[in-house]
Amino acid sequence: MECRKFEIILVSANSLPDVRSFRQMKVFAKVSIEGESKTSKKTPVDMVGETNPRWNFPIDYTISNSAVQKSGMNLSIKLFCRRTFADRYVGEVNIPIKSLFDKGFKADKILSYRVDGTSNGRLNILYSFGEKFLVSNDSDLDWKSALEVGFLVLLGGVVLLLEDDDAPALQSSSNVHIVELDGDDEDDILYDAGDMNSQHADDSESQNKNFGILFYFFLIYLIVNYFICSTS
């Protein structure tokens, strides 16, 4: 997905109404895109300007190139007076992002906008857009993560199957029956090979089954990986 860096500088505001009766105004701005809370950012509180606050505060966003050129995508800037118990709303400015982009990549001079909800309030800003760059989609990242997890599961399955293959071998050695002859030659030993042959047959069948399961999962992994790579 193609994106751009978008920077808005909240320079100052002028001629705001005094929404406090006794104490001085302490104004800050809350900025968001389309009013979405996850994009909400704040300026510091101006402690001295009162109805003419000044911030010179930059706020950065990364937005898709399509959103930059989409009509109806607004930058919302709301002004509040800081209070102890509840901040008081002063006014707001809504600026179409496309209108800024159409003016150019960067503001050559301060732009002034009327503050809605006030008689004479003005908000002063600067802005700039960066060059386009590519950002991976979240869905792509999810697929890559799924593949990584799948590979680890596959690797774990290989280890477990190999461990299972070692177990019967140990068990078969314990099932060997040794029979000592009663003859004069004490070194003569007979091995009961019947059980051994049966055990080896079972081991071979189990081994083939395990490798078959392993190949099946490996084939699924290859098919899924090919599908994702071909559609990305």
N, C-alpha and C positions, 0 to 999 in steps of 0.2 A: 504494500500500500504506500502510495506517495504522500508525504507529509511536508509540512513547513513549520518552522519556528515562528511564533507570533508573539511580539512583545508590545505591551501597552504600558505607557508611563503616565501615571496619574500625577499631573503637575500641580494643579491647584484648583480651587473653586472660589467664586466671588459672589458677593451680594446674596448670601443665603439668609433665609429668615431665622430670627432668633427664637428657637423653640423652647428655651429655658427662661423662666421668669426671674430667677434670683442669681443662680450661679452662671459662670461663663460657659460658652459652647466649647465642646471638645469633639471635633468631627473626625470620622474615619469613613473610608469607602469600602464597600464589599463588591467584589467583581466576580462575575460568573458568565458562562456561555449558555445561553438559552435558559438561564435560571436554574440549571442543574446543580444540586448541592455538591456533587463530587468534583465540580470544577470551581467551587467557591474559594476565593482568596481575599485577604484583607490588607489594607494599608495600615501603617501605624496610626495611632491617634494623634492628631495635631492638638497641642496643648496651649498654643498661644494665639493662633489666628482667629479664633472664634468664628464669625460669619464669613471670614475670608481665609479658610485653611490652606495650608501648603504642605505637600508631601514629597513631590519629586521621587515617587516610588515606582520601580519597574515591576511588572508582573508578566511572567512568561507562560506560554501555552505551546503545546505541540498539537496541531490540528491537521486533518487530512486536506489534501489539495482540493478535493471535490467540495469540502465544506467551505473552504475559502471563497469559492466561486458560486456557492449556492445561495439563492435569494431566500430571505427569511431567517437566516442564521444570525442571531443578534448577540452582541456583547452587552450584558446588563451590568450597569454600575449604579449601585444604590448608596446613598449617603445617610449616615446615622450620627446622632449625637450620643456620645457615651454618657451613660448614667449608672448609678450604683446598682439599682435593682433591675431596670429594664431600659435598654437603649431605645431612643426615640427616633423614628423615621423622619428624615428631612425632605428627601426628594430623590429622583432617579433619572438616569439617562440610558436610553437603549439605542445602540448604534449597530446597523447592519454591517457585519464583517466584510461583506462583498463591497460595500461602498468605500471602505478604507482601502481594500485591495485595488479597486478601480482608480483610486487617486494616485497609486504608485506604491513601490515597495517600501518607501520610507517617507515620513512626514518631514517636509523641509522647514515647516514652521508650526508653532503651536496651534492646534485646532480647538475651537471653543464651541460648546454645545449648551443649549438651554436645558436647565434642570426642571423636569416635569414635577409639578406639585409645588412649585415656587413661583413667585411673581417675576423676579428679576435674576434669579440664580443662574450662574454659568459654571460649567465644568471645563477645565482646560487639560488637554491630553497631547501626547506624542505617541507614535506607533512605528513599528517596522515589521516587515516580513522577511524571513530567511529564504535561502534557496531550497529547492525540493530535495528530499532524500527518501530512501526506502526504509520502511519499518515492517517487520514481520507481523502477520496477523496473529492474534491470540490462538485462532484455530490451528494455524501451522505449528505454533509452539506446543499446543496440546497433542497434536499428532506425533511430533518428534519425541515428546516426553513419553507418550504411549509406546512408541517403538523402543525407546531405551529401556523402559520397564519390561517390555516383552522379551527383549534380548537377555536381560538379567534373569528373568524367569526361565527362559530356555537354557541358559547357562547353568542355573541351579538344578534344572531337571537332568542335564548331562551328568553333573556331579553325583546326584542321588542315584542315577541308574548305574554309574560306574561303581559306586559303593555297594549297591545291591548285587552287582556281578561278583564282587569279591567275597561276599558273605557265603554263597553256596560252596565256593571253593574251600573255604575254611571248614564248612560243615562236612563236606565229603571226606576230608582227611580224618575227621573224628569218627566217621562211620566205618573205617577200615577195621576188619576183624582179623586178629592175628592168632593163629592156632599153633601151638607147640606140639611137636610129635613126641611120642613117648619112647622113640627108638634110642639107640645108643648115641647117635649123633645129635648132640644138643643144638648144633647150629642149623639143623634143618627146620625151616619155617614155611608154613603154607599160608597164603593169603586167601581170604574169602572174597573172591572177585565179583561174585554175583551182585551184591549190594552196591559195589562200586560202579559197575556198568549201568545199573539202574539209576544211580545218582547222577552220573555223567549225562545220561540221556535227559533227565529232568532239567539239569543245569543248562544243557544246550537249548532245550525248548524255551526255557525262561529267558535265556540270553537273546534268542531270536525275537521273542515277543517284545522285550525291552527295546531292542534296536528298532523294531517296527514302530513302536510308539514314538520313539525319539525322532525317527525319520518323518513321521506324520506331522508332528509339531513343527519340525524344521521346515517342512514344505509349506505349511500354513503361514509361517513367519515370512518366507520368501515371497509368497503370493501377496500378502498384505503390504509388504515393503514395496513391491513392484507397483501395486495399485496406487499407493500414496505418492510415490515418486513420479508416476506418469500423469497424475492429476494436479500436482503442485506447480 
